Amino acid sequence: MKHGLRNYLENFMDKEPIFKDKMALQSNYTPEFISHRDEQIEQVASVLAPVLRLEKPSNLFIYGKTGTGKTLSVRYTTDEICQMAKEKNLPLKVVYLNCKLKKVVDTEYRIIAQLAREFGKDIPPTGLPTDEIYKIFYSAIDKERQFIVLILDEIDQLVKKIGDEVLYNLTRINADLHQSQITIIGISNNLLFTDHLDPRVKSSLSEEEILFPPYNAFQIQNILKQRVEVAFLPDTIEEGLIEKCAAYAARDHGDARRAIELIRVAAELAEREGSAKVNIKHLDMAEDKIEKDRIIDLVSTQPKQHQLVLYSIIHLANTKKESIITGEVYEIYKGLAGKMGFRPLTQRRVSDVVGEFDMLGLISVRVISKGRYGRTREINMSIVDQTKDKVLVILEEDLGLERTEG
C-alpha cells in the first residue's frame, strides 16, 4: 500500500498543473478590484466616512442573498478607511467577527469574551459571570479615545443561536462609554432577519440599510473571467465553460461565490482524473457534488428545533402523495417535540422556520388561497430523493430518532 501510494503521489507531481494561483478561488481572497459593486461600496463609504473626521458613523445593516459581495465590499471599504486613518494617525480600530463560527459566538459569554480579547484582554473560556465579562470589555475599549467599527458577519446566525439580548447591549454601549465610540455593521443573508428582532434593537441596528442585489449572468461571467485569469494557467479551461458556470450561478439566485467555488471544484476533479483541461463534464460533476455537500452541511448545522421541523416535512413528503400544508407539518412537529421533551415552538415560529428552509432552497413554498377560508402555504421538497434520504439519516442520528419507513 505504501509503495502504491508513493507511485500515485509521484505520478501526480509529474503531471502538468492546472492551477497558477489557487488562492484566487478561495473565499478569503480579496481581488484588487471589486466588479459591479461601485454603488454599494460608495454607499458603505458614505456611511462610514465621518469616522475620518472623528465623528461616530451610524450603525449600518447590510443584507442580500449569499454570494452578492456584501462581506467583500465591506472589508474592502473598511480596509481603505483604516489605511487613511493610519496615514492621518487617527484612533480607529475595525473588528471583524463571523457569527457562524462555532465555540466563538454560540453564547453571550463567548462573543463578549472574544471581543474583549480583540482589545488585549485574556479572558478564560468559561467561569466568570456574564456581567463581569461586559465590564472587562467596556473598560478595555474605553481606556483611551478611539473609534471602533464592529463588523458582525452573518449576524442572523448570532440571533438564531443566542437571541437578540447581546445585540441590544452592544447597540446601547455608547451610553456607557466616556472616551470611545462604537459603530456596528451587521451583515445578513436573511432578508427577513430584522422582522424578528426586538423593535428597540431593530431601530438601533438599522439606522442605515443597504441592499445588495443578486448578480446577473453577465456580471458573474465577468467576475469569473477576472478570477480565472489569476487562478489558472493558459489554455486549461474549455471554451464555453465560464459562460455555463455563470449561467448555473445566475439561475441559483446570482451567487458569485458559488460560481467561483463551482469552477474550483471542477478543476480539482479534472486534476484528480489527470485531465490537462477543465471540461464541461467536470463542471456538471462539480455541480452535483457541491449541491449534496451544501445541503448536508446546512442540515447538520441547524438547531435541533429546526431539524425537527425539517424532519416533519420530509416524513410527510415520504408518506403523502399530494402536497403538504404548514398545518400538517405543525401537528407532526408538535407531537414529536412532546415525545422528545422539547418545548414546542409556536405555530407562527414554525411557519418562520419553514420560510427559512424555503429561502435556503431545501423546500419550495407556495401560498394557496382558499377563498373565505383564508390562505395556506403548500410545501414541496426541492432536493432530489437520493440527497433527501441522506438528509433523513442525518436528522435521525442528530435527533436520536428511530428509522422511519416512508
Secondary structure, DSSP 8 states (H G I E B T S, - for coil): -HHHHHHHHHHHHHS--SBS-GGGGSTT---SS-TT-HHHHHHHHHHHGGGGGT-----EEEE--TTSSHHHHHHHHHHHHHHHHHHTT--EEEEEEETT-TTTSSSHHHHHHHHHHHTT----SS-S-HHHHHHHHHHHHSSS--EEEEEEETHHHHHHHH-SHHHHHHHTGGGG-SS-EEEEEEEES-TTGGGGS-HHHHHHHTSEEEE-----HHHHHHHHHHHHHHHB-TT-B-TTHHHHHHHHHHHTTS-HHHHHHHHHHHHHHHHHTT-SSB-HHHHHHHHHHHHHHHHHHHHHTS-HHHHHHHHHHHHHHHH-SS-EEHHHHHHHHHHHHHHHT-----HHHHHHHHHHHHHHTSEEEEEEE-GGG-EEEEEEE-S-HHHHHHHHHHHHHHHT------
